Amino acid sequence: MTKVTRAGRPARRCAALVAALLLAVAPSYAGGRSAAAAPAPKVARAAPTALPAPTGALPVGLRTTQLSDTSRRDPWNPGRHRELTVSLWYPALPSRAPHASYVTARESELILRFHGVRGVPADLLSRTRVHARLAPPPLPAPPRGLPLVLLSPGFTLPRTSLTGLAEELASRGYAVAAVDHAYEAAAISHPDGRVTGCLACEQRPEGARVAAVRAADLRFLRERLLRSPGAAGLPPLDPSRVAVVGHSMGGAAAFEALRTDAGFAAAANLDGTVHTAGKSPVDRPFLLLGAGEHGRPGADATWGRAWRDLSGPRRWLSVRGAGHLSFTDYAPLLERTGAAGPEVTLGAADAQRITRELVVAFLDERLRRHGPRLDTAARHDPEVVDHGR
């Protein structure tokens, strides 16, 4: 992967991949023809797609909240304060509450339109089934509180693209907060009824600027949740055990957050160019987890610079046959199209399983002190290549 300096370039790459994988479902509506040329669908609606079930022992609850940082003006819309829409997953008491929604029908429509997908039902993504239930009471936390993991998605991608990973972590005893960074995704719903789009995409900011804005978002989110977890519907949290995991631009933000904020205990980058590498050392645990090509040493100079910045515990792993979106919920759709390139050969089920196993192992090792879990998980799968520590 070549060096990327502007957020617009990786965004276009993500947009092209998302459009291609969503178009892969078109034959079920258009008799096998290309979705771009297909007439309006006349057949029965396809069955919903379900995310893989989390493998932990605990039921999972989900709440959604919006936070406003009145100390900052939004860089992409200076007329408003910075607003963050956040999904909160947590270990819950058993409940018969309804299952949560993946995205709303309106969000699905706008996401598909943003990525230029035609010929499929506008509510396609809203039919995806998830496993968390809506706002059940949280499971009582241990005396020291739960470890907290913040998730940051790729540029233009919604926070929901990391739902599978979030549910897995919550089922294993983590509190999880995935954030939609305002005006950086195709569709973000707000409590007052507004649905905002990607103003940042139109401005094409430098990647380093986006990473810095997101790092400030993550710091604000961590401080607010630690100050009053009960107000957000979460159980007590442990302020010494907070990590951030990000995909693509979210991975760049994870690196920047760890570099600039001692309040984060660890971070992981899932296949994201590191726009702020080479600035200062980072002395806390960091995981670089890349797709087959991006994860290869020498393929992305920013990863080499980031690696040299890491003076604390560090790991560099890649997954043979994985593509850029293999670390997200979109892997099952990616599997149904060859548009992502012949190098994406890893099956969706394996991609999702490996992502969950490696991220959980890294966090268990660094936040829970459970021993060398990451070594065990990496050796378990022949697709995982260890490039160093």
N, C-alpha and C positions, 0 to 999 in steps of 0.2 A: 504494500500500500504506500503511495506517495504521501509526502508531507502535505497536510491541509492547513491553511492559515485562516480561511474564512469559514464561518459556520455554514454559509450557503452551499458550499461544495459537498460536504458530507451529507447535508440535508437532501440535496438532489439525489445523491446515491441511495440514501434510505428511501426517498420517495419513489425512485424507480423500482427498487426491490419490493416495496410494499405494494405498488400498483401491479407488478408482475404476479406476485403471489396471490393477491386478491382476485385477479383475473382468472387464476387457475380454477376457481369455483364456477366460472361462467358456463361450462358445458352442461352442468346439471340444470341450467335454466334455459339454455339456448341451443339445445340439440347438438352440442359439440362444436359449434362455430365460435369464432373469436367473439369475446364479449363486446369489443369496440364496434363490431358490425352487426351485432345481434339485434333483432327487434325486441319489443317489450316482452318480458317473460309471460308465457301462457300456460305453464305447467305448474303442478303443485309445488308448494314451498318445500325446500329441502329440510331435512332434520337438523336441529341445532348441533353445533360442535361443542363438545365438552372438554374443558381443560383436564389434564391428568389429575387424579385425586392426590392430595398431599399424603405423604407416607408416615407422618408423625402420629402420635397417639392422641393428641388433644383436638377437640372440636375448635373451629375457627369462627370468630366473629368479625364483622366489618362495620365500621362507621365512616362517614365522610364529613369533613369539616372544611371551613375556609378561614384562613388567618390573614390579617392585614398588618403589614409592617409600616406603621405610620411614620417611622423615622427615615423612610426611603421613598423617593419618587420612582415610579417604574421607568426603567431606561428605554423601553420600547413604546411606552405610552405615558409621557411625563405629566399628563393631566391627572393621573391617578396615583395613589400610593401603591406600593408593591403588594399584590394579593397572591396568595398561594392556596390552591385547592388540593386537599390532602385526603388520601384514603388510609385508614388506620385498621390494620388487621391485628388480632390479639388472640391468645388462648382463651376460650370461652367455656362457660358451663354448658352442659347438654341442653339443647333447645329445639323447639319445633317452629321457631321463627322462620319466615320465608327465606329462601336463598337470595343472595344479593344479585344485582344485575352486573353484567360485564361493562357495557356502555349503554346509554340511552339510545332510543331510535334516532333522535335528532343528532346526537354525536356520531352515530354510525353514518348517517347521511352526509354529514360534513366531512368526516374523515375520508369516505369514499370519493367525494367530490374533489377534495384537496389533492388526492393522489390520482385523479383522472380516471377512476374506475367507472365504467358504464356497463349497462346490460345486466346488472345484478340488482336484487332488491335493495332499496335504500337502507333497510333496517338489518342488513345481513350480519353485521358485527354484534348487534344487540341480542342476537339469538344465542351467542356463546354462553354455555352453562358454566357456572363457577360453583365452588363448594362451600364458601363462607356463607354464614347466615347473617341476616340483618340485625345488628345491634343487640345480641343477647348479652346478659350480664357477663362480665369478665371472670375468669377463673381467679380465685385468690392468689396473689403473688407471694413468692417467698419473702422472708424478712428483708433482704437486701434489695428487692425489686427486680423487675425483668430487665434483661439486656434489650437495647433498642437498636434497630437497624433502619436507616433511612435509605430509600431507593430513589434514584434519579434516572429518568428514561432518556432515550436518544432524542436528539433535536428533531422536531416535528412529530415525534411519536407521543402518544398519551401515556400517562402513568399506568394505565391499565395494561399496557403491553408487558408489564412485569408481574401480573397478578399470580401466575403459577408459582413463581419463586416466592412471592409474599405469603401465599397460603402455606407453602411448604415450611417456611421459617416459623410462622405462627403456630403451626401444628406441632412444632418442636420446642415451643416455649419462649419464642421471641415476640416482642412487640415490634410491629413493622409500620413504617409510615412512608408511603410512596407519594411524591409531590409532582403536581403539574406546575411547572414554572410558567408564570403568567405570560401569555402572548408568544409562547414558544412551541405550541402544539396546534394541530389542525382544528381541534374543538375542545373547549373547556367550559363546562356548565358551572354557573354560579348560583348561590342560594336565591338571589333576587330575580332569577329567570334569564339573565343574560347568558349568551353562549358566545365566547370570544374565540377568535382565530389566531393565526400566526403572524402577528405584526412584525416580529423579529425576522421572519423569513423574507419579508419585503425589504427590510433594511440591510440584510446581508452583513451582519457585524463580524468583526474578527473573532475567531474561535477563542482566543485568550480572553476577550471581553465577556463572551457568553459564559465561559468557565468561571470567571471571577464573580459574575452576577449570580450564578447558581451556587457558588460556594457561600456567598452571603445569604442566599435563601436557606441553605442547609443549616448554617449557623443559627439563623433566626428560628427555624423550625425546631432544632434541637433545644434551644433555650426555652421556647414556649412550652414544649411538651414536658420538659423536665420540671418547669416551674409549677405547672398545674395539670398533671396527667388526668386527674379525675374529671376536669372540665371538658376534656376531649373524649371521655368515656373509656380511658385506659386504666389499667391497674397501676400501682406504684412502679416507678422505673429506677434503674440504677445509673446514676450520672457518670460513674466510672467505666461503664460498659456501653458505649455508643459507637456504632460503626456506620459507614456509608458505603453503599454498593451502587455503581452506576453502569449503564450500558451506553456505548458510543459517546456522545457528548456528556452524558451522565457520568461515564467513567473518567473523562477529563475533569469534570466537576469534583468527583470523589478525590482525585489526586490533589486538586487545588485546595479542597476543604482540609485534607489531612496536612498539607504543607503549611497552611496559614492559620490553623486553629487547633490548639492543644486539647480542646474539648473532645476531639474524636480520637478513639483508641485504636482504630484500624480502618482500612478502606480497601476496596477492590474495584478494579477497572475491567469491565467486560467488553473487550474489543474496541476501545475508544482511543483515537489519537490524543496524545497528551499535549495540549497547547501551551502549558506553562512549565514544561520540563526544562531543567538546566538553570533554574533560578536560585534554589537554596536546598540544603539537605532535608530529608524527611526521616525522623528517627523512630517512627512507629510502624507496625506491621502493614505491609501493602502487598496485594496480590494482583499481578498482571495475568489475565486469562484471555487468550486470544483465539480467534478462528485459525484454521489451518495456515492460511497465507499471512494474515496480519500478525499472528503470534510468532512467526518465524523470525529469529534474530536477523537483523539487517533489512527486513522488509519495511519497517517503519522507523525512521531515525529518531522519532520522538520517544519511542519506547526505550531505545538505547540510552538516550539522555536521562529519561526518567529512572532507569535502572541504576545509573551512576549517582543519581540524587538520593537513592534509598540507603541510608546508613543504618537503619534498624532491620528487624526481621523482614525478609522479602522472598517472594516466590514468583517465578515466571513459568507459566504453563500454557500450552496450546493444545487444541483439540483437532486431530486430523479429520479432514472432511467436513468440518463445520464452516458455516458462512456467517456473515455479519449479523443476520437476524436469528441465527440458531440459538442464541442465548435468551430469546424472548418468546412470548406466547405465539408468535407468528410462525414458529417452526413447523407446525403441522400443515399450514397452508403452503409454506415454502417448499415442503416435500412434494407438493403436487404440481410444481412447475419447474422446468429446467432453465428458466430465465435468469436465475441467480448465477449461473455459470457451472461448468462441468466439475469445478473443484469442490462444489458442495455435494458431497456424497454421503454424509452422515445422516442416518434416518432421524426423523423428528423425535421419536420416542427416546432414542439414545441421546440426542442433543439435550432434550429437556432433563432427562435423568442425570446426565453427567454434570450439567450446569448446577442442578440442585445439590448433588452430592458434593461437588467441589466447594461451592460457596458455603454450604452448611458446615463442611469439615473445617474450612478456614476460620469461620466465625466461632465454631465450637472450640477450636484450638486457641484462638486469640482472646475471645471474650469469656469463655468458660473454663479455660485452662484444663481441657480434657485430654491433653497429651497430643502426640503427633498424628492427629486425625487426617490432615491433608496428605501426608505421605501415603497413608493406607488407602485413601480414596483415589489418589493418582495412580497407584500401582494396580488398582482393581480393574482399570479400563485400559486396554492396549491402545485406544485412540488418543490417550492423553500423553503428551510429550513434556518432559521436565527439562527446562532450559537453564535452571540454576536457582541458587538461593544466596 
